[in-house]
Amino acid sequence: MSQGVGEAGRLLADRYRLVSIVGRGGMGTVWQARDEVLDREVAIKEVVVARDLADAERDILHQRTLREARATARLNQPNIVTVHDVIEEAGRPWIVMEFIQARSLQDIVDQEGPQPPRQVAELGRQMLAALRAAHGIGILHRDVKPSNVLITGDGRAVLTDFGIAYIEGDTTLTQTGLIVGSPAYISPERARGERAGPASDVWALGATLYTACEGRPPHQRTDAVSVLAAILTEDPPPPRNAGPLLPVLQGMLHRDPGQRISAETAAGLLAQIATGTTV
């Protein structure tokens, strides 16, 4: 059981009125809320803290939440969710963000199945713009996956949830040897316990785009251990629905990070595919 899950109607910091839950994940609950000072809709991430968590672990969770807010707030980029505020209520932090009326890529794939290659290419182009902005100031996302990509009705793609992001200069907040993230979207080098780099986010985005094209992740298995074993030892099966995306997906999903195509190269290729200007 988790503690402190807020209730609809609750007022935080004498300002933010919780309205309804819009999402749940391993790191917490996301609420739609109302900023009663500025009279606007916002999203608020509530960190869910297990009742039996030791004080030291609780402190790490608080630090991680603050780090997520700090990381995201440093990024002024249209494809990254905007952080407005961080508050502390009932002894734990809450992150106040822009409210985006959108569906996650995971929901879209679950409801509609594989997406057209040019549409996936445009999504990838926008996500690479977000990642290149983050990488440019020393931030790695480390949890790029379909459920962390929001897509609005007008086609804007937004990368969310920097909860396990790595920031240059910060001390690590994870235990030695612990892999954090979703197994199907963890790069081979991270699965080996090696330090993540920009290429790791490129691999995770490649796996995300593969999922958008195929309706399933590249190394789909029945359990997390089997998924990680496949990522370490096998190339993904060639996607059947990717069309012109095939070479760029293969380049992004190369098991050797030194041989993987760069974010810059991938962005250029995806832009050509999205606009239909591939040679």
N, C-alpha and C positions, 0 to 999 in steps of 0.2 A: 504494500500500500504506500501511496505517497501522501505527503502532508501539504497543507496550505493551498490546495486547488481553489482558486477564487470563485466567487459566486456572481452570477449576472446581477448587475445593479450596484455592485460594490464600488466605492469611490476610492481611488488610490491617490495619495499625495494631495488630497483636497482639489483634485484637478481632473483625473482620468476616470471615467465611468465605464466599467466593464459591461459589454453588451451580450456577446455570445462567443462561444468557442469556434474557431475556424480551422484549427489543426492541432494535432498532438504528435509528439515525437519522443525519441529517447531522452532528449535534453529538456523537454518541457512542453508547455501548452501555449498556443498562440490564440490571443483573444482579439476580436474586434471591439474597439472601445471608442469613446467620445472624449475629445479634449474640450472640456467645458470652458476653458479660458480662451482658446483660439477658435472654438466652435468648428471643429473639423474631426473627421473620422481618423483614427489611428489604429495601428496594430500593436499589441503589447505581448511580449514574450514573457511568460511566467516560468521561472525555473522550478521544476518539480524536485523536491529533496526527499529522499527516502528517510523514513522515520529512524531506521537503525544506523544511519550514516554517522561515522565517527567525526569528532570535531575537526580533525585535520582534513578529512575528506570533504567535509562541508565547506571548509575554508577554500580548498582547491576549486570546488564547484563555483563558489562566489567569485574567485579570481578569474575563472574561465569565462563566466558571464560578463564580467567587466571587460575582459580582454576582447570578447566578441564585439561588444559595443564600441570599444576603442578602435578596434580594427576597422569595423564598418564605417564608423564616423569619419575616419581619415580618407575615405574613398568617395569623392564627389564625381560619380559616373552614372549615367542614366540606366545602365544595366545592372546596377547594384542597389539593393534596397537602402533607403536613406534612414539613418538613425536620428531621431529628434531629441531623445532624452534618456537618462538612466536614473531610476529611482530605487530607493530601498524601502520596503514595506514588509512588516511582520518578520524582520530579521533576514530578508533575502532580497537580492536585486531583481528588478524588472526592466526590460529594455523596451522603450517606446519607439516605434518605427512608423514610416509611412504605411498607410493602408492601401493595398493594391488589390483591386477587384480583378481576380485572375484565377485560373486553374493551374495546378502543377502539371508539368510534363508527364509525370507518372499517371495522374488522373486521366489526362487526354489519351495516353496510350492504352490504359485499362478500358476506357470507354469507347474509343474509336479504332483501336488497333494501330498498325504501322502507319507512319506519316509519309507524305510524298518527299522524295529526295531534295528537291529545291527548297521546300519549306524547312526541312531539317538543316540544310546548309545555312539558311538565313538565321535559324536559331543558333547554330554553332558559331556563326560569325559574331553574333551579339554576345554570346557567352565568352568568346575569346577576347572581345573588347573589354569585358569585365575582368577577366583573369589577367590580361596584360596590364591593366591599370593597377591591380592588386600586386602583381609581381614587381611592377616598377617601383613600388615603395616598400618592397621587402615582405609582403604578406602572401602566404600560401593558403589556399582555402582548405584543402585536404579532405573535403567531403562533398565533392561535386557529384551529383546523382540526380535522376529525374525528379524526385520529390522536392529537391532544393532549387528547381528551376520553375519560376512562375511565368505564365504567358497570358497577357491581357487580350481583350477582344480585338484591339487594333494591332496586334502582333508584336508588341514590346515584350522582350524576354528579360527577366530580372533574376539575378542570382541571389539567393538568400542563405541565411544560417552559416555564419562564420564561427560557429561555436567551438570548432576544434582547429581553427586557423592557427598557423604558426607565424609569429611576427619576429623579424630579426631583432635581436637585443633582448627579447623576453626570455626568462627561464622557462624550461619546459614544464608543463603541468600534467604530464602523463607519466605513469609508472614505467620504469625501464622494461623494455620488451613488450609493452602493451600496445596492441594495434587498435587505433580508434578509427571509426568510419564504417561504411557499409561494405561487407566483404566483396560483393560483385563489382564494386567500383574502386577497389584498392589496387594500386599499380603493383606490378611484380616486385619492384625494389622495396616498396613499403611492406609487402607481404613477407619479404626476406628480413625485415627488421632494420633495413637501411634508412638513412635520413631522406626525407622527402625533398624534392626540388621542384622548380617550375614544371619540369617534364612529367612529374607525378600528377599534377593537375591536368596536364594535356591528356595523359592516358585516361584519367577518370572522365574527362569530357568526351573522349573518343568512345568510351564504353557507354556513356549516356546517349550519344548520337546514334550509336549502334542499336541501342534499345529503342530509340525513336523510330528507326527504320524497320527493325525486325519484330518489335513487340515483345522482346525478351532481351536480357543482358547477354553479353558475348560468351560468358562461361557459366551458363545456367546449370545448377546442380541441385540436389535435394537438401544439402546442408552446407553450413558455412565452411567447414573443414575441407569438404570436397571442392567447393568453389575456389578456395585459396590454393589448393593443390593444383587445380587446373590452370589458374592464373600463372603459377610458377613454372609449369612444365609444358603448357600447350598454347599454340596460337589459336585465336578464336576461329570458328568456322567462317568461311567467307559469307558475308551477308547476301541474301538473295534479292533483297528489295532496294539496295542502295544505289543502283545505277551508277551515275558519275561520281558518287561519293566513295565508291569502293577503294580507290588508291589512297585517298586522304584518310579514311578510317584505318586502313592497314598501316599507314605511316604513324598515326596517332597511337595505335595499339601495339606498336613494336615492343617486344619484351625488354629489349636493351635500351635504357633511357638515353644512352649515348648515340644510338642510331635512330631514335624517335624524331619525327619532324618537330620543328620548333613551333611555338604558338604563333609567331609571326608568319612563318611559311603556311601553316594550316589556315590562318585567317585569310591570307591572299587567295588560297585555293577555294575555300568555302565561299568567299565573296564572288568569285567567278562563277561557281556553280549556282549560287543563289540568283544571280542576275542573268544566267544563261549565256555567259560570255566565254565559257570554256573552249579552248582551242582543240 
